[in-house]
Amino acid sequence: MNTAAVELDPRAIRAWVDSRMVFIELTDGRLFGFPAARFRLLAQASDAALAQVELCLNGAALRWEELDEDITVRGVVEGRFQLPLPEALAA
C-alpha cells in the first residue's frame, strides 16, 4: 500500500457515535474520534439525529442526512474542526 496515498486521501470503512463522540475507522486500521461539539450543527443535534451518521463518497466523507451536514474524513484526520475543544473535554 502506498503510504503517501493514505495520508492524502484517507478513507473510512466504518463510522459510529457513542456518547456524543463520533468515531471513524480508516482502511489502514487507524481509529479517530472527535466530540460532536467540534462542529456547529453536530453540537446542536439530538442524540438520535447524531447517531444517523453514514459514510459517503466511498468512505471519503461522513454524512448526516437529517442535519444536512457533511464532513470530510481527510479534515478529521488533519484535525480541521469548526470549533475549539470544549473546556470540559480539554482538561
BELZI-V915606 format. One line per field, one symbol per residue. burial: b if it has 16 or more other C-alpha atoms within 10 Angstrom, else e. Layout:
burial = ???
This chain:
burial = eeeeeeeeebbbebbbbeebebbbbbeeeeebbbbbbbbeebeebeeeebbebebbeebbbbbbeebeeebbbbebbeeeeeeebeeeeee
